[in-house]
Amino acid sequence: PYVPASYVDFELQPGAKVDYEVTPDHPTRLLYLYRGDAKVADTAVAQSTLVLLSAAGSAVTVAAGKNGAGFLVITGVPIGEPVVQHGPFVMNSRSEIKQCFDDFQSGRLCSKPLTRKVIA
């Protein structure tokens, strides 16, 4: 089934600030700071931090620190199904995860062979 979601990537210069209007009917709201540091709703947040945002309100304010900030805002509605995660795979049951690993290991997940490059 279709589940509405939003995935927005922000890059802020040092000291910049943004007020992002979150879709009001998306009660699940996350912010992931992948670069720099920032204040999210006046709370200091360090790099590599996942922030669970309140479902109340319609905007989130982010102010970049002295090194700027890169972050994702991810919003959506619950899918109403069980979620099972293992390694890079996300499915609905342990048996589906096992099948996914079996498919991956036997090469059935990709229609062509993967090429691996090491760049040093």
C-alpha positions as CSV (number, residue, x, y, z in Angstrom):
1,P,0.0,0.0,0.0
2,Y,1.0,3.6,-0.6
3,V,2.1,5.4,2.6
4,P,2.7,9.2,2.4
5,A,6.2,10.2,3.4
6,S,8.6,13.1,3.0
7,Y,12.4,12.9,2.9
8,V,14.2,16.3,2.7
9,D,18.0,16.9,2.7
10,F,19.2,20.3,4.0
11,E,22.7,21.9,3.8
12,L,23.1,25.0,5.9
13,Q,26.0,27.4,5.9
14,P,27.6,28.3,9.3
15,G,25.2,30.4,11.4
16,A,22.3,29.9,8.9
17,K,18.8,29.1,10.2
18,V,15.7,27.5,8.6
19,D,12.1,27.1,9.7
20,Y,10.8,24.0,7.9
21,E,7.0,23.5,7.7
22,V,6.3,19.8,8.4
23,T,3.3,18.2,6.7
24,P,0.7,18.3,9.4
25,D,-0.8,14.9,8.8
26,H,2.7,13.2,9.2
27,P,2.8,12.3,12.9
28,T,6.2,10.4,12.6
29,R,8.9,13.0,12.4
30,L,12.7,12.4,12.5
31,L,15.7,14.6,12.0
32,Y,19.2,13.1,11.4
33,L,22.2,15.4,11.6
34,Y,24.8,13.8,9.4
35,R,27.3,16.8,9.2
36,G,28.3,19.6,11.5
37,D,26.4,20.7,14.6
38,A,23.1,22.6,15.1
39,K,20.4,23.7,17.4
40,V,17.0,22.0,16.8
41,A,14.2,23.9,18.5
42,D,16.9,25.6,20.7
43,T,18.4,22.2,21.8
44,A,22.1,21.5,20.8
45,V,22.5,18.5,18.6
46,A,25.8,16.9,17.7
47,Q,26.8,15.2,14.4
48,S,25.5,11.6,13.9
49,T,22.4,12.2,16.1
50,L,18.9,11.1,15.3
51,V,16.2,13.4,16.8
52,L,12.6,12.3,17.3
53,L,10.6,15.4,16.7
54,S,7.2,16.1,18.4
55,A,4.1,15.3,16.4
56,A,2.6,18.5,17.7
57,G,3.1,21.7,15.7
58,S,3.8,22.3,12.1
59,A,7.4,23.7,12.0
60,V,10.8,22.7,13.1
61,T,13.5,25.4,13.5
62,V,17.2,24.4,12.8
63,A,20.1,26.7,13.3
64,A,23.5,25.6,12.0
65,G,26.6,25.8,14.2
66,K,30.0,27.3,13.4
67,N,30.8,24.5,10.9
68,G,27.5,24.5,9.1
69,A,25.1,21.6,9.2
70,G,23.8,18.8,6.9
71,F,20.6,17.0,8.0
72,L,17.7,15.0,6.8
73,V,14.1,15.6,7.9
74,I,12.0,12.5,7.4
75,T,8.3,12.5,8.1
76,G,5.4,10.1,7.4
77,V,2.6,8.1,8.7
78,P,2.9,4.7,10.4
79,I,2.6,1.8,8.0
80,G,0.5,-0.3,10.3
81,E,2.6,-3.4,9.7
82,P,5.3,-5.2,11.7
83,V,8.8,-4.2,10.9
84,V,11.8,-6.5,11.2
85,Q,15.3,-5.2,10.4
86,H,18.5,-7.2,10.2
87,G,21.7,-5.8,8.6
88,P,20.8,-3.7,5.5
89,F,17.4,-5.4,5.0
90,V,14.0,-4.4,6.4
91,M,11.0,-6.7,6.0
92,N,7.8,-7.7,7.8
93,S,8.9,-11.0,9.4
94,R,11.9,-13.0,10.4
95,S,11.1,-15.6,7.7
96,E,11.1,-12.7,5.1
97,I,14.5,-11.6,6.4
98,K,15.9,-15.1,6.1
99,Q,14.5,-15.4,2.5
100,C,16.0,-12.0,1.7
101,F,19.5,-13.1,2.9
102,D,19.2,-16.3,1.0
103,D,18.2,-14.4,-2.2
104,F,21.1,-12.0,-1.7
105,Q,23.7,-14.7,-1.1
106,S,22.5,-16.7,-4.1
107,G,22.6,-13.6,-6.4
108,R,18.8,-13.5,-6.9
109,L,18.5,-9.8,-5.6
110,C,20.4,-8.3,-8.6
111,S,19.8,-9.0,-12.3
112,K,23.4,-8.3,-13.1
113,P,26.7,-9.1,-11.2
114,L,27.9,-6.3,-8.8
115,T,31.2,-4.7,-9.7
116,R,33.3,-3.9,-6.7
117,K,35.9,-1.1,-6.9
118,V,38.4,-0.2,-4.2
119,I,39.3,3.4,-4.3
120,A,42.2,4.3,-2.0
